[in-house]
Amino acid sequence: MVKTPTQRTVQISAPNLVRATFRLVGTAPYVQARFSAKAMNMMAEKMVAGQKAKKGKAREPRDFEDDFNQALHVALGGWYGIPASAFRQAMISACRLVGFRMTLAKLSVFVQADGFDATDGIPLVRIEGTPVPITMAVRNATGVADLRVRPMWREWACTVNVVFDGDQFSFDDVTNLLLRVGEQVGIGEGRPDSRNSAGLGWGLFRIDFGPQPEGADEAAEAAEAVLV
């Protein structure tokens, strides 16, 4: 008896990607700690030198100004930026608050970059404001006390372009998710959702919706969200 091949109909819809633009204004300082190119070069030199790395090598004096500059994300165009992944990871993390599966969120929400880090190509969102150095007392993984200099933006703002799957999220969903990031999760160093502590309350923000003209509620989604 010859079996007739079973025909299968595959029904996979095309991606329904939507782009939304948000203006964010910091409500708490933003602090970043880029892994410096200098530290990476020193690690590479030690690996190349092997066992001879520490023999007869004097410890160089600490240059705190250089530490500050090395901790900044600087784009190819010379401007400062926030890693785009910081916003994306924060939005994915915020899904825990509303019971949405983080594994689906990883495939459904993205942040477009304004440029790329001049050192290692990390996608960046341009930040507005002026960073100032702050010196913090910390403990290394070994428990030894140390001083770290980090750039802090006491006042900051940025424009974030979010691309999301319209079959998973609506524009209102993404807006509310980003609101939760700004009030409950945060970005950067000392954020409430820090992996190693409860944070310092840094990296929080609000969404600047701007002036709301008459009829804005009905037109909000059409004005802010467009097909990619």
N, C-alpha and C positions, 0 to 999 in steps of 0.2 A: 504493500500500500504506500503510495507516494503522498507525502504531506505537502499541502499547499503552503508556501511561505506566508507568514503573517505580516501584513503591512502595518507599519506604525506611523502615525501622524505626529510629528514633532511640532508643538506650538510654543515657540519662544518669542516673546515680544521684544522689540528693539528697546534699548535703554531709553528711559524717559527722564533725561537729565535736565534739571532746571537750575538756573543761576540766580542768586539773590545777593544784593549788596547791602552791607550794614555799616553804619558809622558808629564806632565804639569810642567812648570817652572814659578814661580811667577814673575810678572813685577811690582808688588806693594806689600807692606807689607800685611801679613795676620794676623788678630786679632780674637781671639775667646773669648767667655764669657760663659763658662759652668755654668749651675745652680748648685751651689756647694752642696755637700752632707751635709756640715755643716749647710747651710741655710735650707735644707730640714729637718734636725734633729731638728733645733730650732723651725721651724714651727710646727712640730709634737709635740714637748714638750709643746708649747703654747696651742695647741688644746686639749691635754690631761689635762693640768692644768685648762683650762676654764677661769673663771673670776678671778681666783687667780694668773694668769700668770704674771701680772705686779706688784703685790703688794710686796713691800719691796725688789725688785730685783735690784741690782746695775748694771749699764751698764758696760760691760767688755771693756777694752782698745782694740783698733783696731790693728790687726796684719796684716800689709800690705803684708808681705811675705806669710802668710797663704792664704790671698785673691788671690795672684798670683797662688799659687799651686792649690787652689780649682777651679780656672777658667780653668784649663787644662783638656783636655780629655786624660786620660791615659788608655791604653789597658791592658788586663790581662798579656801580655808579657812585660809590663813596658815601651813600646814606646808611643810616642805622636801620636794623630790622629785627622783627620778632620771628622766630621760626614758625612757618605756616603750620607745621605739625603740632605746635603747642595748642592752637585753636582746635584742630581736628581731634587730637587726643582728648582734649577737655570735653568736647561735645560727645564723643564716644563714652567717656567716663560718666557724663551727666545722664546717660540713658539708664544707668542703674537706679536713678531716683524715680523714674517713671515706669519701670518694669519693661523697658524695650531691650531686646536682645542685643548685647554689645557686638556679637559676632556679625549680626546683620548690619549694624550701624557702621562697622568698619568698611563695608562694601557699598554704603549708601550715602555717605557724607564726606565731602572733600573741600579743601581750601586752596584757592588759586594763589600762586605766588606773584609778587610784584617784581621780584628779582632773585638773585642767588648770591650766597656768601662768596666773597672774593677768595677765601682760603680753601674751602672744601665743598662749595657748591650747594650748601643747604638752602632749600627754598625759603624765602623771607617775605614777610609782610612789612611794608614800610611803616615805621613808627614816627610820629610827630612829637617833638619835645626835645629837651636838652638833658643828657645824662650827667649825673654828678657822681663822684666816687664816694663810696661808703666803706668803712673798715669794720669787719665783723670778726668777733672771736668765735672760733669753731673748734671742734674736735675731729681729728682725722679718724680713719677707720681703725687705726691702732690705739685710739684713745688719747693721743698726744694733742695738746692744745696748740692752736695755730691761729694766725691772722690772715684773713682773706679780704682782698679789695674787690668790690663788685660795682658795676654801674647801676645807678638807680635813676629812674624817671619819676620825679615827684608829681609831675603833671604830664599826661600823655594822651594821645588819641591815635586812631588808625582807621582805615577803611578796609573791611574784610569782604572778599568775594567768596561766597560759599556755593559750591555745586552739590546738589543732592538728587537722589533718586525720587522722582515724583510719584512712583508707585509705592514707595515706603513712607515718605514724609510729605506733608503739605507745607506750604509756605508758613502757615501759623505754627506748625510743629517745629520747624527749624528756628523760627523767631523765639519761641518759648524755650527751646533747648539752649539757644545762645544766651537768653536771659538768665537761665539757671547757671550757666557757666560763669557769667559775670557776677552773680550774687552768691553762689555756693561752691563752685569748683576753683575758679581762678586760673591764671597762667603764670609761668615763670617761677622764680625762687620764692619761697615763703608763702606759696598759695595754700588755701585751706585743704586742697586735695593732694598735699604733698605725700610722697611715698613713704617718707621716713618719720614724719611728725604730723601734728595738727596744723602746721603752718604758722605764719605770722599775720595773716590777713592781707597779704600783698597780692597784687595781680588781679584785683577785682575791677569791674567796669559796668557801665550801663550802655544801653543802646540809645543813640540820639535819633529820635524819630523826626526831629525838626518841627516846624510849625505845621499844624493840622488844619488845612482849609476845609470848608464845608463840603461834605460828600467824600471825605478822605477814607472813611471806613469802608465804603463800598468799593473804592478803587484801589485799596492798598495792595492787595495781592497782584493785581494786574500791573501796577506801577513798579513794584519792587522785584517781582519774579518773572523771568523771561526764559524761554527755551534756549538751551545752549546751541 
